[in-house]
Amino acid sequence: MRVNRREIGSWLSGPRAALPEDQQEDLGYPGERLGLPESGVGSVARFGPRVVALFIDWFACLIIAGATWGNMHAGGSGQIVAHLIFLAENVVLVAAAGGTLGHRLLGMQVVRLDGQRVGVLESLLRGVLLALALPALVWDRDQRGMHDWVPRTVLLRTR
């Protein structure tokens, strides 16, 4: 089996790179298929702010777990407690406030695709998939992870 360079590079360059040049089409900007603006308020939140928000949330959970539970060394039970706090933070704050601490600090909000607020059930489903980590690493061209596909949510910019 012979693999060409274009096929290997396609997973880094996106779906267009795998197509022959005469078949490449414009896939549009993230959120275009969802009827969202290309930039500004209401557009899909970009990768950089998402990662920073994730680190803010995770470090806050580590601090809370360390202060309340202790045993934060590698393999310690405090790591599991931090993970459970992270899950709880996502479920409660997304349902109640539309986003976690990190989301709010960086001007983002989780909404359903129909524009309504995220309910407890959607928030729970999204939180569990996010806590599993792998679903959050599988994205579509609208920059929505699997943790957003299943509950039909999207992370939008609020400023």
mmCIF file of the C-alpha atoms, coordinates in Angstrom:
data_MODEL
# 
_entry.id   MODEL 
# 
loop_
_atom_site.group_PDB 
_atom_site.id 
_atom_site.type_symbol 
_atom_site.label_atom_id 
_atom_site.label_alt_id 
_atom_site.label_comp_id 
_atom_site.label_asym_id 
_atom_site.label_entity_id 
_atom_site.label_seq_id 
_atom_site.pdbx_PDB_ins_code 
_atom_site.Cartn_x 
_atom_site.Cartn_y 
_atom_site.Cartn_z 
_atom_site.occupancy 
_atom_site.B_iso_or_equiv 
_atom_site.pdbx_formal_charge 
_atom_site.auth_seq_id 
_atom_site.auth_comp_id 
_atom_site.auth_asym_id 
_atom_site.auth_atom_id 
_atom_site.pdbx_PDB_model_num 
ATOM 1   C CA . MET A 1 1   ? 0.000   0.000  0.000  1.00 0.00 ? 1   MET A CA 1 
ATOM 2   C CA . ARG A 1 2   ? 1.425   3.332  -1.017 1.00 0.00 ? 2   ARG A CA 1 
ATOM 3   C CA . VAL A 1 3   ? 0.474   6.447  0.966  1.00 0.00 ? 3   VAL A CA 1 
ATOM 4   C CA . ASN A 1 4   ? 0.945   9.801  -0.651 1.00 0.00 ? 4   ASN A CA 1 
ATOM 5   C CA . ARG A 1 5   ? 2.079   12.906 1.167  1.00 0.00 ? 5   ARG A CA 1 
ATOM 6   C CA . ARG A 1 6   ? -1.226  14.718 0.546  1.00 0.00 ? 6   ARG A CA 1 
ATOM 7   C CA . GLU A 1 7   ? -3.159  12.017 2.436  1.00 0.00 ? 7   GLU A CA 1 
ATOM 8   C CA . ILE A 1 8   ? -0.850  12.138 5.456  1.00 0.00 ? 8   ILE A CA 1 
ATOM 9   C CA . GLY A 1 9   ? -0.909  15.923 5.596  1.00 0.00 ? 9   GLY A CA 1 
ATOM 10  C CA . SER A 1 10  ? -4.696  16.089 5.323  1.00 0.00 ? 10  SER A CA 1 
ATOM 11  C CA . TRP A 1 11  ? -5.306  15.405 9.010  1.00 0.00 ? 11  TRP A CA 1 
ATOM 12  C CA . LEU A 1 12  ? -3.156  18.443 9.846  1.00 0.00 ? 12  LEU A CA 1 
ATOM 13  C CA . SER A 1 13  ? -4.357  20.719 7.070  1.00 0.00 ? 13  SER A CA 1 
ATOM 14  C CA . GLY A 1 14  ? -8.027  19.858 7.238  1.00 0.00 ? 14  GLY A CA 1 
ATOM 15  C CA . PRO A 1 15  ? -10.461 18.135 4.895  1.00 0.00 ? 15  PRO A CA 1 
ATOM 16  C CA . ARG A 1 16  ? -9.697  20.313 1.862  1.00 0.00 ? 16  ARG A CA 1 
ATOM 17  C CA . ALA A 1 17  ? -6.060  19.178 1.720  1.00 0.00 ? 17  ALA A CA 1 
ATOM 18  C CA . ALA A 1 18  ? -7.082  15.576 0.962  1.00 0.00 ? 18  ALA A CA 1 
ATOM 19  C CA . LEU A 1 19  ? -9.079  16.577 -2.119 1.00 0.00 ? 19  LEU A CA 1 
ATOM 20  C CA . PRO A 1 20  ? -7.509  16.990 -5.556 1.00 0.00 ? 20  PRO A CA 1 
ATOM 21  C CA . GLU A 1 21  ? -7.096  20.671 -6.425 1.00 0.00 ? 21  GLU A CA 1 
ATOM 22  C CA . ASP A 1 22  ? -9.887  20.622 -9.023 1.00 0.00 ? 22  ASP A CA 1 
ATOM 23  C CA . GLN A 1 23  ? -12.341 19.275 -6.423 1.00 0.00 ? 23  GLN A CA 1 
ATOM 24  C CA . GLN A 1 24  ? -11.471 21.590 -3.558 1.00 0.00 ? 24  GLN A CA 1 
ATOM 25  C CA . GLU A 1 25  ? -14.367 23.741 -2.471 1.00 0.00 ? 25  GLU A CA 1 
ATOM 26  C CA . ASP A 1 26  ? -14.713 26.557 -0.011 1.00 0.00 ? 26  ASP A CA 1 
ATOM 27  C CA . LEU A 1 27  ? -16.016 25.037 3.205  1.00 0.00 ? 27  LEU A CA 1 
ATOM 28  C CA . GLY A 1 28  ? -16.759 28.463 4.636  1.00 0.00 ? 28  GLY A CA 1 
ATOM 29  C CA . TYR A 1 29  ? -15.907 29.852 8.031  1.00 0.00 ? 29  TYR A CA 1 
ATOM 30  C CA . PRO A 1 30  ? -16.627 28.083 11.334 1.00 0.00 ? 30  PRO A CA 1 
ATOM 31  C CA . GLY A 1 31  ? -20.310 28.480 12.159 1.00 0.00 ? 31  GLY A CA 1 
ATOM 32  C CA . GLU A 1 32  ? -21.466 29.415 8.667  1.00 0.00 ? 32  GLU A CA 1 
ATOM 33  C CA . ARG A 1 33  ? -23.527 26.213 8.324  1.00 0.00 ? 33  ARG A CA 1 
ATOM 34  C CA . LEU A 1 34  ? -25.149 27.078 11.666 1.00 0.00 ? 34  LEU A CA 1 
ATOM 35  C CA . GLY A 1 35  ? -26.143 30.568 10.525 1.00 0.00 ? 35  GLY A CA 1 
ATOM 36  C CA . LEU A 1 36  ? -23.660 32.290 12.833 1.00 0.00 ? 36  LEU A CA 1 
ATOM 37  C CA . PRO A 1 37  ? -21.592 35.385 11.995 1.00 0.00 ? 37  PRO A CA 1 
ATOM 38  C CA . GLU A 1 38  ? -17.975 34.983 10.903 1.00 0.00 ? 38  GLU A CA 1 
ATOM 39  C CA . SER A 1 39  ? -16.542 37.129 13.694 1.00 0.00 ? 39  SER A CA 1 
ATOM 40  C CA . GLY A 1 40  ? -17.517 39.213 16.680 1.00 0.00 ? 40  GLY A CA 1 
ATOM 41  C CA . VAL A 1 41  ? -20.332 38.676 19.147 1.00 0.00 ? 41  VAL A CA 1 
ATOM 42  C CA . GLY A 1 42  ? -22.309 35.520 18.397 1.00 0.00 ? 42  GLY A CA 1 
ATOM 43  C CA . SER A 1 43  ? -19.585 33.852 16.335 1.00 0.00 ? 43  SER A CA 1 
ATOM 44  C CA . VAL A 1 44  ? -18.059 30.490 17.205 1.00 0.00 ? 44  VAL A CA 1 
ATOM 45  C CA . ALA A 1 45  ? -15.401 30.827 19.922 1.00 0.00 ? 45  ALA A CA 1 
ATOM 46  C CA . ARG A 1 46  ? -11.931 30.137 18.563 1.00 0.00 ? 46  ARG A CA 1 
ATOM 47  C CA . PHE A 1 47  ? -9.395  27.545 19.682 1.00 0.00 ? 47  PHE A CA 1 
ATOM 48  C CA . GLY A 1 48  ? -7.012  29.826 21.627 1.00 0.00 ? 48  GLY A CA 1 
ATOM 49  C CA . PRO A 1 49  ? -9.562  31.275 24.067 1.00 0.00 ? 49  PRO A CA 1 
ATOM 50  C CA . ARG A 1 50  ? -11.107 27.817 24.516 1.00 0.00 ? 50  ARG A CA 1 
ATOM 51  C CA . VAL A 1 51  ? -7.770  26.371 25.624 1.00 0.00 ? 51  VAL A CA 1 
ATOM 52  C CA . VAL A 1 52  ? -7.087  29.278 27.995 1.00 0.00 ? 52  VAL A CA 1 
ATOM 53  C CA . ALA A 1 53  ? -10.589 28.869 29.495 1.00 0.00 ? 53  ALA A CA 1 
ATOM 54  C CA . LEU A 1 54  ? -9.956  25.147 29.943 1.00 0.00 ? 54  LEU A CA 1 
ATOM 55  C CA . PHE A 1 55  ? -6.707  25.846 31.817 1.00 0.00 ? 55  PHE A CA 1 
ATOM 56  C CA . ILE A 1 56  ? -8.416  28.448 34.027 1.00 0.00 ? 56  ILE A CA 1 
ATOM 57  C CA . ASP A 1 57  ? -11.169 25.962 34.897 1.00 0.00 ? 57  ASP A CA 1 
ATOM 58  C CA . TRP A 1 58  ? -8.777  23.067 35.473 1.00 0.00 ? 58  TRP A CA 1 
ATOM 59  C CA . PHE A 1 59  ? -6.406  25.046 37.698 1.00 0.00 ? 59  PHE A CA 1 
ATOM 60  C CA . ALA A 1 60  ? -9.339  26.401 39.719 1.00 0.00 ? 60  ALA A CA 1 
ATOM 61  C CA . CYS A 1 61  ? -10.514 22.824 40.247 1.00 0.00 ? 61  CYS A CA 1 
ATOM 62  C CA . LEU A 1 62  ? -7.006  21.733 41.266 1.00 0.00 ? 62  LEU A CA 1 
ATOM 63  C CA . ILE A 1 63  ? -6.813  24.562 43.820 1.00 0.00 ? 63  ILE A CA 1 
ATOM 64  C CA . ILE A 1 64  ? -10.233 23.683 45.267 1.00 0.00 ? 64  ILE A CA 1 
ATOM 65  C CA . ALA A 1 65  ? -9.382  19.971 45.417 1.00 0.00 ? 65  ALA A CA 1 
ATOM 66  C CA . GLY A 1 66  ? -6.001  20.671 47.001 1.00 0.00 ? 66  GLY A CA 1 
ATOM 67  C CA . ALA A 1 67  ? -7.499  22.983 49.619 1.00 0.00 ? 67  ALA A CA 1 
ATOM 68  C CA . THR A 1 68  ? -10.372 20.680 50.530 1.00 0.00 ? 68  THR A CA 1 
ATOM 69  C CA . TRP A 1 69  ? -9.062  17.193 49.907 1.00 0.00 ? 69  TRP A CA 1 
ATOM 70  C CA . GLY A 1 70  ? -5.264  17.318 49.781 1.00 0.00 ? 70  GLY A CA 1 
ATOM 71  C CA . ASN A 1 71  ? -3.322  14.321 48.493 1.00 0.00 ? 71  ASN A CA 1 
ATOM 72  C CA . MET A 1 72  ? -2.630  16.023 45.151 1.00 0.00 ? 72  MET A CA 1 
ATOM 73  C CA . HIS A 1 73  ? 0.544   14.103 44.278 1.00 0.00 ? 73  HIS A CA 1 
ATOM 74  C CA . ALA A 1 74  ? 0.596   12.065 41.052 1.00 0.00 ? 74  ALA A CA 1 
ATOM 75  C CA . GLY A 1 75  ? -1.824  9.194  41.370 1.00 0.00 ? 75  GLY A CA 1 
ATOM 76  C CA . GLY A 1 76  ? -3.294  10.601 44.571 1.00 0.00 ? 76  GLY A CA 1 
ATOM 77  C CA . SER A 1 77  ? -7.022  10.616 45.260 1.00 0.00 ? 77  SER A CA 1 
ATOM 78  C CA . GLY A 1 78  ? -6.993  14.428 45.043 1.00 0.00 ? 78  GLY A CA 1 
ATOM 79  C CA . GLN A 1 79  ? -6.594  14.125 41.273 1.00 0.00 ? 79  GLN A CA 1 
ATOM 80  C CA . ILE A 1 80  ? -9.868  12.202 41.061 1.00 0.00 ? 80  ILE A CA 1 
ATOM 81  C CA . VAL A 1 81  ? -11.546 14.779 43.284 1.00 0.00 ? 81  VAL A CA 1 
ATOM 82  C CA . ALA A 1 82  ? -10.271 17.575 40.998 1.00 0.00 ? 82  ALA A CA 1 
ATOM 83  C CA . HIS A 1 83  ? -11.723 15.747 37.996 1.00 0.00 ? 83  HIS A CA 1 
ATOM 84  C CA . LEU A 1 84  ? -15.096 15.382 39.736 1.00 0.00 ? 84  LEU A CA 1 
ATOM 85  C CA . ILE A 1 85  ? -15.052 19.085 40.679 1.00 0.00 ? 85  ILE A CA 1 
ATOM 86  C CA . PHE A 1 86  ? -14.293 19.908 37.032 1.00 0.00 ? 86  PHE A CA 1 
ATOM 87  C CA . LEU A 1 87  ? -17.297 17.829 35.940 1.00 0.00 ? 87  LEU A CA 1 
ATOM 88  C CA . ALA A 1 88  ? -19.550 19.436 38.559 1.00 0.00 ? 88  ALA A CA 1 
ATOM 89  C CA . GLU A 1 89  ? -18.351 22.931 37.622 1.00 0.00 ? 89  GLU A CA 1 
ATOM 90  C CA . ASN A 1 90  ? -19.177 22.316 33.980 1.00 0.00 ? 90  ASN A CA 1 
ATOM 91  C CA . VAL A 1 91  ? -22.594 20.813 34.649 1.00 0.00 ? 91  VAL A CA 1 
ATOM 92  C CA . VAL A 1 92  ? -23.755 23.383 37.215 1.00 0.00 ? 92  VAL A CA 1 
ATOM 93  C CA . LEU A 1 93  ? -22.269 26.564 35.752 1.00 0.00 ? 93  LEU A CA 1 
ATOM 94  C CA . VAL A 1 94  ? -23.141 25.838 32.115 1.00 0.00 ? 94  VAL A CA 1 
ATOM 95  C CA . ALA A 1 95  ? -26.767 25.147 33.086 1.00 0.00 ? 95  ALA A CA 1 
ATOM 96  C CA . ALA A 1 96  ? -27.018 28.070 35.537 1.00 0.00 ? 96  ALA A CA 1 
ATOM 97  C CA . ALA A 1 97  ? -24.840 30.766 33.964 1.00 0.00 ? 97  ALA A CA 1 
ATOM 98  C CA . GLY A 1 98  ? -24.267 29.633 30.374 1.00 0.00 ? 98  GLY A CA 1 
ATOM 99  C CA . GLY A 1 99  ? -20.586 28.917 30.917 1.00 0.00 ? 99  GLY A CA 1 
ATOM 100 C CA . THR A 1 100 ? -17.810 28.030 33.310 1.00 0.00 ? 100 THR A CA 1 
ATOM 101 C CA . LEU A 1 101 ? -15.542 30.473 35.117 1.00 0.00 ? 101 LEU A CA 1 
ATOM 102 C CA . GLY A 1 102 ? -13.043 30.309 32.246 1.00 0.00 ? 102 GLY A CA 1 
ATOM 103 C CA . HIS A 1 103 ? -15.746 30.824 29.620 1.00 0.00 ? 103 HIS A CA 1 
ATOM 104 C CA . ARG A 1 104 ? -17.128 33.870 31.390 1.00 0.00 ? 104 ARG A CA 1 
ATOM 105 C CA . LEU A 1 105 ? -13.696 35.443 31.981 1.00 0.00 ? 105 LEU A CA 1 
ATOM 106 C CA . LEU A 1 106 ? -12.823 35.087 28.300 1.00 0.00 ? 106 LEU A CA 1 
ATOM 107 C CA . GLY A 1 107 ? -16.177 36.233 26.928 1.00 0.00 ? 107 GLY A CA 1 
ATOM 108 C CA . MET A 1 108 ? -17.757 32.967 25.837 1.00 0.00 ? 108 MET A CA 1 
ATOM 109 C CA . GLN A 1 109 ? -21.108 31.306 26.407 1.00 0.00 ? 109 GLN A CA 1 
ATOM 110 C CA . VAL A 1 110 ? -22.529 27.853 25.715 1.00 0.00 ? 110 VAL A CA 1 
ATOM 111 C CA . VAL A 1 111 ? -25.935 27.898 23.983 1.00 0.00 ? 111 VAL A CA 1 
ATOM 112 C CA . ARG A 1 112 ? -28.121 25.330 22.284 1.00 0.00 ? 112 ARG A CA 1 
ATOM 113 C CA . LEU A 1 113 ? -28.228 25.405 18.493 1.00 0.00 ? 113 LEU A CA 1 
ATOM 114 C CA . ASP A 1 114 ? -31.788 26.709 18.635 1.00 0.00 ? 114 ASP A CA 1 
ATOM 115 C CA . GLY A 1 115 ? -30.508 29.724 20.610 1.00 0.00 ? 115 GLY A CA 1 
ATOM 116 C CA . GLN A 1 116 ? -32.077 28.718 23.923 1.00 0.00 ? 116 GLN A CA 1 
ATOM 117 C CA . ARG A 1 117 ? -30.266 28.379 27.236 1.00 0.00 ? 117 ARG A CA 1 
ATOM 118 C CA . VAL A 1 118 ? -28.632 25.052 27.944 1.00 0.00 ? 118 VAL A CA 1 
ATOM 119 C CA . GLY A 1 119 ? -30.716 22.937 30.326 1.00 0.00 ? 119 GLY A CA 1 
ATOM 120 C CA . VAL A 1 120 ? -29.498 20.621 33.054 1.00 0.00 ? 120 VAL A CA 1 
ATOM 121 C CA . LEU A 1 121 ? -29.774 17.499 30.878 1.00 0.00 ? 121 LEU A CA 1 
ATOM 122 C CA . GLU A 1 122 ? -27.771 19.000 27.992 1.00 0.00 ? 122 GLU A CA 1 
ATOM 123 C CA . SER A 1 123 ? -25.270 20.404 30.469 1.00 0.00 ? 123 SER A CA 1 
ATOM 124 C CA . LEU A 1 124 ? -24.854 17.011 32.129 1.00 0.00 ? 124 LEU A CA 1 
ATOM 125 C CA . LEU A 1 125 ? -24.361 15.243 28.802 1.00 0.00 ? 125 LEU A CA 1 
ATOM 126 C CA . ARG A 1 126 ? -21.898 17.893 27.612 1.00 0.00 ? 126 ARG A CA 1 
ATOM 127 C CA . GLY A 1 127 ? -20.005 17.810 30.922 1.00 0.00 ? 127 GLY A CA 1 
ATOM 128 C CA . VAL A 1 128 ? -19.644 14.025 30.970 1.00 0.00 ? 128 VAL A CA 1 
ATOM 129 C CA . LEU A 1 129 ? -18.352 13.972 27.379 1.00 0.00 ? 129 LEU A CA 1 
ATOM 130 C CA . LEU A 1 130 ? -15.954 16.830 28.148 1.00 0.00 ? 130 LEU A CA 1 
ATOM 131 C CA . ALA A 1 131 ? -14.680 15.059 31.279 1.00 0.00 ? 131 ALA A CA 1 
ATOM 132 C CA . LEU A 1 132 ? -13.895 11.998 29.157 1.00 0.00 ? 132 LEU A CA 1 
ATOM 133 C CA . ALA A 1 133 ? -11.514 14.275 27.177 1.00 0.00 ? 133 ALA A CA 1 
ATOM 134 C CA . LEU A 1 134 ? -11.435 12.285 23.921 1.00 0.00 ? 134 LEU A CA 1 
ATOM 135 C CA . PRO A 1 135 ? -14.805 13.559 22.618 1.00 0.00 ? 135 PRO A CA 1 
ATOM 136 C CA . ALA A 1 136 ? -13.552 17.127 23.109 1.00 0.00 ? 136 ALA A CA 1 
ATOM 137 C CA . LEU A 1 137 ? -10.612 16.388 20.787 1.00 0.00 ? 137 LEU A CA 1 
ATOM 138 C CA . VAL A 1 138 ? -12.812 15.343 17.836 1.00 0.00 ? 138 VAL A CA 1 
ATOM 139 C CA . TRP A 1 139 ? -13.953 18.509 16.036 1.00 0.00 ? 139 TRP A CA 1 
ATOM 140 C CA . ASP A 1 140 ? -15.988 19.339 12.964 1.00 0.00 ? 140 ASP A CA 1 
ATOM 141 C CA . ARG A 1 141 ? -15.462 22.206 10.531 1.00 0.00 ? 141 ARG A CA 1 
ATOM 142 C CA . ASP A 1 142 ? -17.569 24.477 12.748 1.00 0.00 ? 142 ASP A CA 1 
ATOM 143 C CA . GLN A 1 143 ? -15.028 23.992 15.566 1.00 0.00 ? 143 GLN A CA 1 
ATOM 144 C CA . ARG A 1 144 ? -17.547 22.073 17.649 1.00 0.00 ? 144 ARG A CA 1 
ATOM 145 C CA . GLY A 1 145 ? -16.250 19.113 19.583 1.00 0.00 ? 145 GLY A CA 1 
ATOM 146 C CA . MET A 1 146 ? -18.165 15.883 19.992 1.00 0.00 ? 146 MET A CA 1 
ATOM 147 C CA . HIS A 1 147 ? -19.080 17.098 23.481 1.00 0.00 ? 147 HIS A CA 1 
ATOM 148 C CA . ASP A 1 148 ? -21.069 19.831 21.684 1.00 0.00 ? 148 ASP A CA 1 
ATOM 149 C CA . TRP A 1 149 ? -22.505 17.669 18.869 1.00 0.00 ? 149 TRP A CA 1 
ATOM 150 C CA . VAL A 1 150 ? -24.392 15.256 21.085 1.00 0.00 ? 150 VAL A CA 1 
ATOM 151 C CA . PRO A 1 151 ? -26.258 17.827 23.238 1.00 0.00 ? 151 PRO A CA 1 
ATOM 152 C CA . ARG A 1 152 ? -26.574 20.135 20.173 1.00 0.00 ? 152 ARG A CA 1 
ATOM 153 C CA . THR A 1 153 ? -24.716 23.056 21.753 1.00 0.00 ? 153 THR A CA 1 
ATOM 154 C CA . VAL A 1 154 ? -22.141 25.556 20.547 1.00 0.00 ? 154 VAL A CA 1 
ATOM 155 C CA . LEU A 1 155 ? -19.643 27.812 22.364 1.00 0.00 ? 155 LEU A CA 1 
ATOM 156 C CA . LEU A 1 156 ? -20.104 31.418 21.208 1.00 0.00 ? 156 LEU A CA 1 
ATOM 157 C CA . ARG A 1 157 ? -18.238 34.666 21.730 1.00 0.00 ? 157 ARG A CA 1 
ATOM 158 C CA . THR A 1 158 ? -20.063 37.227 23.883 1.00 0.00 ? 158 THR A CA 1 
ATOM 159 C CA . ARG A 1 159 ? -17.706 40.139 23.242 1.00 0.00 ? 159 ARG A CA 1 
# 
